[in-house]
Amino acid sequence: MESIGSFVNIKSHDFHFHGCSTCEGHCCNGAKGFAASPLILEDFEEVYKNFPILFSVKEQKLVAYVLLNDGKNYCKYYVNQQCSIYLQRPPACKLYPVSPYFEHILIDTACPSVNQESGYSLCRDGQLNSAFATKRLENFVEKLEATHAFFESIHNLDHFEYVGDLLGISLLKYTQPSDNQYIRMHVESLKHFWLYTQTKDQELEVS
């Protein structure tokens, strides 16, 4: 697998990274960057205290997303042009422009700070620089399979309620009583749900 859109397999190239401080990519701006990112189970504990976790159905499979902003404005933790929760930022923010794809590691060449000539070394000769090799990437295929297995075990749409859309993603919340730790974190995270529907000019209420 060579590439997916702007994401290129590190086996094919050597990449460098200039960092975020002078970048004009505006990743924290929902209107220009990312608004939602898919989660694996181990991510829930990292994000639920600061961000909402919502479900959706993609290609007939249940998936979970962390909502980083409302798709129109900056992340609420982006203060004075920097992240105010840097050490607790979501996995997508920690990893970018690196992204796992099953057993492959990809680099987003659309990131303005990625190049093949200067800056910090991202990868060389098909190996990711250890500074960018976070624990989340370890045994990623096994983690993804465990995530899919759990989502399949709760995939009954009668147990979910539609709560709105974000950039074309139909968002769902789980409505059944559960002692499962991941469901509990999902429910707890809903207090951060500040999204607006695309058809109403009012904040969605999540009970």
C-alpha atoms as one frame of an Amber mdcrd trajectory, in Angstrom:
protein
   0.000   0.000   0.000   1.727   3.129  -1.292  -0.632   5.965  -0.341  -4.173
   7.060   0.552  -4.847  10.556  -0.723  -2.157  12.806   0.730  -1.088  10.122
   3.251   2.078   8.365   2.039   3.622   5.148   3.363   6.930   5.761   5.170
   8.374   2.713   3.402   8.537   4.766   0.235  10.115   8.033   1.384  12.224
   9.904   3.919  10.363  12.819   5.531  11.235  15.771   7.754   9.061  17.965
   9.953   9.472  21.654  10.842   7.133  21.574  13.853   3.893  23.336  14.692
   5.020  26.659  16.165   5.493  28.390  12.796   3.114  26.252  10.753   0.192
  27.818   8.888  -1.794  24.583   8.653  -4.415  25.693  11.209  -5.036  22.128
  12.385  -6.776  23.430  15.522  -9.272  25.386  13.422 -12.317  23.310  12.574
 -12.982  25.411   9.487  -9.527  24.594   8.065  -8.243  21.563   9.898  -9.667
  18.540  11.683 -13.009  18.370  13.476 -13.207  14.678  14.382 -10.808  11.763
  14.670 -11.506   8.011  15.001 -10.649   6.290  18.281  -9.439   2.903  19.421
 -10.435   1.675  22.891  -7.280   2.785  24.671  -7.914   6.355  23.483 -11.138
   6.700  25.472  -9.371   7.245  28.784  -7.095   9.870  27.255  -9.847  12.030
  25.787 -13.103  11.657  27.720 -12.222  14.176  30.445 -11.685  16.969  27.916
 -13.572  16.071  24.722 -16.858  14.425  23.709 -16.779  10.879  22.372 -19.589
  10.062  19.922 -20.395   7.048  17.778 -21.275   6.790  14.113 -21.800   4.083
  11.508 -19.329   3.880   8.642 -19.591   1.191   5.971 -22.119  -0.623   8.206
 -19.648  -0.731  11.101 -19.839   1.161  14.372 -16.989   3.610  14.930 -16.151
   6.106  17.677 -14.909   9.652  17.193 -13.421  12.275  19.439 -14.880  15.665
  18.470 -12.044  18.186  18.461 -14.151  21.269  17.677 -17.467  22.256  16.134
 -16.233  22.168  12.539 -16.400  25.956  12.304 -14.136  27.378  14.987 -10.912
  26.693  16.821 -10.650  23.977  19.449 -11.780  25.466  22.763  -8.387  24.613
  24.273  -6.542  26.674  21.665  -5.675  29.757  23.737  -3.255  32.559  22.809
  -2.226  30.616  19.701  -1.193  27.525  21.620  -2.689  24.393  23.150  -3.673
  24.974  26.771  -3.839  21.206  27.505  -0.751  20.188  25.540   0.191  17.198
  27.704  -3.441  15.963  27.662  -4.114  16.619  23.974  -5.894  13.837  22.044
  -3.954  11.071  20.262  -4.685  12.564  16.836  -2.987  15.803  17.877  -0.016
  13.973  19.403   0.516  11.809  16.336  -0.112  14.185  13.452   1.239  14.200
  10.735   1.842  10.498  11.477  -1.114   8.134  11.082  -1.361   4.346  11.503
  -3.280   2.382   8.872  -3.492  -1.260   9.918   0.134  -2.478   9.786   1.306
   0.575   7.832   2.584   3.944   9.051   1.596   6.928   6.910   2.686  10.565
   6.766   0.294  13.314   5.678   2.152  15.203   2.980  -0.598  17.866   2.995
   0.818  19.112   6.304   2.737  22.338   5.507   5.505  21.360   7.937   6.272
  18.059   6.187   9.026  18.045   3.586  11.824  15.845   2.311  14.770  18.152
   2.920  14.976  19.947   6.267  13.728  19.952   9.855  13.333  17.106  12.333
  13.639  13.652  10.791  10.204  11.983  10.774  11.282   8.757   9.132  14.220
   7.300   7.260  14.610   4.050   5.338  11.092   2.971   6.254  11.563   3.497
  10.004   9.716   6.103  12.067  11.921   8.328  14.223  11.636   7.155  17.843
  10.578  10.686  18.904   7.359  10.208  16.902   6.827   6.513  17.705   4.191
   6.827  20.433   2.933   3.883  22.475  -0.372   4.003  20.579   1.390   2.691
  17.479   2.596  -0.458  19.242   0.631  -3.577  18.242  -1.830  -1.296  16.480
  -3.474  -4.026  14.391  -4.292  -6.034  17.539  -5.681  -2.909  19.215  -7.809
  -2.152  16.162  -9.178  -5.690  16.100 -10.085  -5.500  19.810 -11.828  -2.184
  19.196 -13.844  -3.576  16.283 -14.811  -6.632  18.336 -16.153  -4.473  21.176
 -18.049  -2.173  18.813 -19.583  -5.206  17.119 -20.783  -6.461  20.517 -22.785
  -3.255  21.110 -23.818  -2.622  17.500 -27.583  -2.499  17.910 -28.877   0.776
  16.523 -31.942   0.544  18.745 -29.543   1.250  21.614 -28.317   4.516  20.094
 -29.861   7.941  19.613 -29.023  10.364  16.807 -27.808  13.702  18.188 -26.609
  15.653  15.144 -24.154  15.927  12.264 -20.588  17.170  12.094 -19.238  17.748
   8.589 -21.359  14.947   7.198 -20.773  12.520  10.074 -24.025  11.372  11.701
 -23.371  11.318  15.440 -24.922   8.893  17.916 -24.952   8.481  21.687 -25.451
   5.202  23.536 -28.694   5.110  25.519 -28.678   1.804  27.406 -27.607   1.285
  31.049 -24.131  -0.217  31.127 -21.305  -0.921  33.557 -18.786  -1.183  30.748
 -15.848   1.164  31.324 -15.819   2.443  27.735 -19.524   3.167  27.712 -19.165
   4.966  31.053 -16.381   7.131  29.624 -18.492   7.851  26.543 -21.430   8.950
  28.715 -19.202  11.057  30.961 -17.645  12.741  27.927 -21.026  13.991  26.706
 -20.838  16.913  29.120 -18.351  18.414  26.652 -20.709  18.120  23.735 -20.939
  21.710  22.503 -21.815  20.918  18.859 -24.538  22.583  16.863 -26.705  20.860
  14.284 -26.394  21.874  10.677 -30.107  22.695  10.547 -30.677  24.471  13.862
 -29.002  27.524  15.316 -29.108  26.183  18.851 -26.867  24.020  20.980 -27.691
  20.353  21.100 -28.706  19.093  24.505 -27.353  15.724  25.574 -28.883  14.069
  28.610
